[in-house]
Amino acid sequence: MKFKKEAQEDLDYFNQHNKKKVIKIFELIEDIQSNPFRGKGKPEPLKHQWQGCWSRRIDDKGNRLIYKVESDVIIIVSCRFHYKK
């Protein structure tokens, strides 16, 4: 598993401001490791500039865990906001 810089910054933000979200993020990551394309958080494949990535809902306020799977490696792209560019 790898975290892009932006994803690590997002995680650091939640660690300072909302530790419950950090717990939720790691629950989703654990589920992704078991099955990257089904499970918790309503996984969905993304389109357009996000093609190749998947998202899972962290909450109902628009925060999404964006990730991609390359070979056997899960790359966490971001985990705050909703499909930011």
CYANA upper distance limits for C-alpha pairs under 8 A (distance plus 0.5 A):
  1 MET  CA     73 VAL  CA      6.02
  1 MET  CA     74 ILE  CA      5.32
  1 MET  CA     75 ILE  CA      6.36
  1 MET  CA     76 ILE  CA      8.11
  2 LYS  CA     73 VAL  CA      7.84
  2 LYS  CA     74 ILE  CA      6.84
  2 LYS  CA     75 ILE  CA      5.29
  2 LYS  CA     76 ILE  CA      6.68
  3 PHE  CA      7 ALA  CA      6.29
  3 PHE  CA      8 GLN  CA      6.48
  3 PHE  CA     75 ILE  CA      6.29
  3 PHE  CA     76 ILE  CA      5.29
  3 PHE  CA     77 VAL  CA      6.98
  4 LYS  CA      8 GLN  CA      6.87
  4 LYS  CA     75 ILE  CA      7.56
  4 LYS  CA     76 ILE  CA      6.64
  4 LYS  CA     77 VAL  CA      5.88
  4 LYS  CA     78 SER  CA      7.84
  5 LYS  CA      9 GLU  CA      6.76
  6 GLU  CA     10 ASP  CA      6.68
  6 GLU  CA     77 VAL  CA      7.35
  6 GLU  CA     78 SER  CA      6.41
  7 ALA  CA     11 LEU  CA      6.65
  7 ALA  CA     76 ILE  CA      6.74
  7 ALA  CA     77 VAL  CA      5.88
  7 ALA  CA     78 SER  CA      4.48
  7 ALA  CA     79 CYS  CA      6.21
  7 ALA  CA     80 ARG  CA      8.28
  8 GLN  CA     12 ASP  CA      6.61
  8 GLN  CA     78 SER  CA      8.22
  9 GLU  CA     13 TYR  CA      6.70
 10 ASP  CA     14 PHE  CA      6.92
 10 ASP  CA     78 SER  CA      7.19
 10 ASP  CA     79 CYS  CA      6.36
 10 ASP  CA     80 ARG  CA      6.18
 11 LEU  CA     15 ASN  CA      6.56
 11 LEU  CA     22 VAL  CA      7.26
 11 LEU  CA     79 CYS  CA      7.38
 11 LEU  CA     80 ARG  CA      8.45
 12 ASP  CA     16 GLN  CA      6.89
 13 TYR  CA     17 HIS  CA      6.67
 13 TYR  CA     18 ASN  CA      8.49
 14 PHE  CA     18 ASN  CA      5.35
 14 PHE  CA     19 LYS  CA      6.55
 14 PHE  CA     21 LYS  CA      6.86
 14 PHE  CA     22 VAL  CA      6.58
 15 ASN  CA     19 LYS  CA      5.63
 15 ASN  CA     21 LYS  CA      8.46
 15 ASN  CA     22 VAL  CA      6.65
 18 ASN  CA     22 VAL  CA      7.53
 19 LYS  CA     23 ILE  CA      7.00
 20 LYS  CA     24 LYS  CA      6.82
 21 LYS  CA     25 ILE  CA      6.55
 21 LYS  CA     58 ILE  CA      7.73
 22 VAL  CA     26 PHE  CA      6.80
 23 ILE  CA     27 GLU  CA      6.71
 24 LYS  CA     28 LEU  CA      6.75
 24 LYS  CA     58 ILE  CA      7.07
 25 ILE  CA     29 ILE  CA      6.69
 25 ILE  CA     58 ILE  CA      7.04
 25 ILE  CA     65 LEU  CA      7.77
 25 ILE  CA     79 CYS  CA      8.14
 26 PHE  CA     30 GLU  CA      6.54
 27 GLU  CA     31 ASP  CA      6.82
 28 LEU  CA     32 ILE  CA      6.60
 28 LEU  CA     40 LYS  CA      6.98
 28 LEU  CA     41 GLY  CA      7.51
 28 LEU  CA     56 ARG  CA      8.14
 28 LEU  CA     58 ILE  CA      8.42
 29 ILE  CA     33 GLN  CA      6.74
 30 GLU  CA     34 SER  CA      7.21
 31 ASP  CA     35 ASN  CA      6.76
 31 ASP  CA     36 PRO  CA      7.84
 31 ASP  CA     39 GLY  CA      7.11
 31 ASP  CA     40 LYS  CA      7.30
 32 ILE  CA     36 PRO  CA      4.73
 32 ILE  CA     37 PHE  CA      7.73
 32 ILE  CA     38 ARG  CA      8.31
 32 ILE  CA     39 GLY  CA      8.09
 33 GLN  CA     74 ILE  CA      8.16
 35 ASN  CA     39 GLY  CA      7.47
 36 PRO  CA     69 VAL  CA      8.05
 37 PHE  CA     43 PRO  CA      6.73
 37 PHE  CA     44 GLU  CA      8.04
 37 PHE  CA     54 TRP  CA      8.31
 38 ARG  CA     42 LYS  CA      8.08
 38 ARG  CA     43 PRO  CA      6.49
 39 GLY  CA     43 PRO  CA      7.31
 40 LYS  CA     56 ARG  CA      7.94
 41 GLY  CA     56 ARG  CA      5.10
 41 GLY  CA     57 ARG  CA      5.05
 41 GLY  CA     58 ILE  CA      7.03
 42 LYS  CA     55 SER  CA      8.44
 42 LYS  CA     56 ARG  CA      6.04
 42 LYS  CA     57 ARG  CA      6.80
 43 PRO  CA     54 TRP  CA      7.09
 43 PRO  CA     55 SER  CA      6.02
 43 PRO  CA     56 ARG  CA      5.15
 43 PRO  CA     57 ARG  CA      7.96
 44 GLU  CA     54 TRP  CA      6.02
 44 GLU  CA     55 SER  CA      6.02
 44 GLU  CA     56 ARG  CA      7.28
 45 PRO  CA     51 GLN  CA      7.96
 45 PRO  CA     52 GLY  CA      7.75
 45 PRO  CA     53 CYS  CA      6.65
 45 PRO  CA     54 TRP  CA      4.90
 45 PRO  CA     55 SER  CA      7.07
 46 LEU  CA     50 TRP  CA      5.93
 46 LEU  CA     51 GLN  CA      5.81
 46 LEU  CA     52 GLY  CA      7.31
 46 LEU  CA     53 CYS  CA      6.09
 46 LEU  CA     54 TRP  CA      5.92
 46 LEU  CA     55 SER  CA      7.41
 47 LYS  CA     51 GLN  CA      4.89
 47 LYS  CA     52 GLY  CA      8.08
 47 LYS  CA     53 CYS  CA      8.44
 52 GLY  CA     68 LYS  CA      6.87
 53 CYS  CA     66 ILE  CA      7.12
 53 CYS  CA     67 TYR  CA      5.97
 53 CYS  CA     68 LYS  CA      4.99
 53 CYS  CA     69 VAL  CA      8.06
 54 TRP  CA     66 ILE  CA      6.22
 54 TRP  CA     67 TYR  CA      5.91
 54 TRP  CA     68 LYS  CA      6.49
 55 SER  CA     64 ARG  CA      6.58
 55 SER  CA     65 LEU  CA      5.91
 55 SER  CA     66 ILE  CA      5.00
 55 SER  CA     67 TYR  CA      6.86
 56 ARG  CA     64 ARG  CA      6.05
 56 ARG  CA     65 LEU  CA      5.67
 56 ARG  CA     66 ILE  CA      7.24
 57 ARG  CA     62 GLY  CA      7.98
 57 ARG  CA     63 ASN  CA      6.95
 57 ARG  CA     64 ARG  CA      5.23
 57 ARG  CA     65 LEU  CA      6.87
 58 ILE  CA     62 GLY  CA      8.30
 58 ILE  CA     63 ASN  CA      6.01
 58 ILE  CA     64 ARG  CA      5.76
 58 ILE  CA     65 LEU  CA      6.88
 58 ILE  CA     79 CYS  CA      8.39
 59 ASP  CA     63 ASN  CA      6.33
 59 ASP  CA     64 ARG  CA      7.88
 62 GLY  CA     81 PHE  CA      6.19
 62 GLY  CA     82 HIS  CA      5.71
 63 ASN  CA     79 CYS  CA      7.12
 63 ASN  CA     80 ARG  CA      5.41
 63 ASN  CA     81 PHE  CA      4.76
 63 ASN  CA     82 HIS  CA      5.86
 64 ARG  CA     78 SER  CA      8.15
 64 ARG  CA     79 CYS  CA      5.95
 64 ARG  CA     80 ARG  CA      6.43
 64 ARG  CA     81 PHE  CA      6.63
 64 ARG  CA     82 HIS  CA      6.10
 64 ARG  CA     83 TYR  CA      7.85
 65 LEU  CA     76 ILE  CA      7.93
 65 LEU  CA     77 VAL  CA      8.19
 65 LEU  CA     78 SER  CA      6.39
 65 LEU  CA     79 CYS  CA      4.69
 65 LEU  CA     80 ARG  CA      7.44
 66 ILE  CA     76 ILE  CA      6.67
 66 ILE  CA     77 VAL  CA      5.84
 66 ILE  CA     78 SER  CA      5.69
 66 ILE  CA     79 CYS  CA      6.60
 66 ILE  CA     83 TYR  CA      8.17
 67 TYR  CA     74 ILE  CA      7.38
 67 TYR  CA     75 ILE  CA      5.96
 67 TYR  CA     76 ILE  CA      4.91
 67 TYR  CA     77 VAL  CA      5.62
 67 TYR  CA     78 SER  CA      7.62
 68 LYS  CA     74 ILE  CA      6.40
 68 LYS  CA     75 ILE  CA      5.80
 68 LYS  CA     76 ILE  CA      7.22
 68 LYS  CA     77 VAL  CA      7.86
 69 VAL  CA     73 VAL  CA      6.23
 69 VAL  CA     74 ILE  CA      5.12
 69 VAL  CA     75 ILE  CA      6.70
 70 GLU  CA     74 ILE  CA      6.96
 70 GLU  CA     75 ILE  CA      8.02
